[in-house]
Amino acid sequence: MKKSYVLAELPYTQIYKYLRTYMSDKEISEYKYVGFQFISNNNYIYATFKDKEGYFHTFNIGKK
């Protein structure tokens, strides 16, 4: 099954509100949002962040 992705654009406030349900403000502050969001074929929205060491992480930030 081929996966398809659609770009999404959620406001910062919605992204961080969703992350706060799973992470503390201190944990969130260790990541820098890099502005890439997408919707997977299961309708979950993901966003990419960069940590202080330069590694990229993709987090589920909600459902469409």
N, C-alpha and C positions, 0 to 999 in steps of 0.2 A: 504494500500500500504506500503510495507516494504521499509524503507530507507536503502540505502547502501552508504558506505563511502570508499574512497580510499585515502591513504596517499599521500601528495604532498610535494615537497621540492622546495620552492622558495628561492632565495637568499635574505638576509636581505635588500639589497638596493631596491629590487622590493616590498617587504612588506611595508617598510617605505614610499616609493614613493606613494603607493596606500593610506596608512593611511593619508598622508599629504593632500590629496584632501578633507578630512573630519575633520581633527583635526589639531590643532596647534602643533608646535614642543614642546611647554611646556606641552601640554596635553599628547602627545606621550611619553615624557620623564618620565611621572608618571607611566608608565606600563613597566613591564619587560617581554620580549618575552621568553616563556618557551619551544619553539621548537616543538610544536605539530601542524602540518598542516594537513588538510584533504579536499577532494573534495566531496561535497554532490551530491546527485543524480540529482540536478538541475544544475550541473557543476560550481557552485560557490566554490571558495576556501576560507577556513576559517583558522584562526590561533588563538591559545590560548595565552593569556597574563595574567600576575599576577600584581595586583595593589599594592601600598605601604602598604595597610592594610592586604594584603594576600589573597584577593578575586580573583578568576579567571574570566576572561572575554573572550568571543570568538567573534572575529571581522571578517567580510567579508573582504578579502584582494584582491579580483579579481575574474575573471571568466576564466575558462579553455578554 
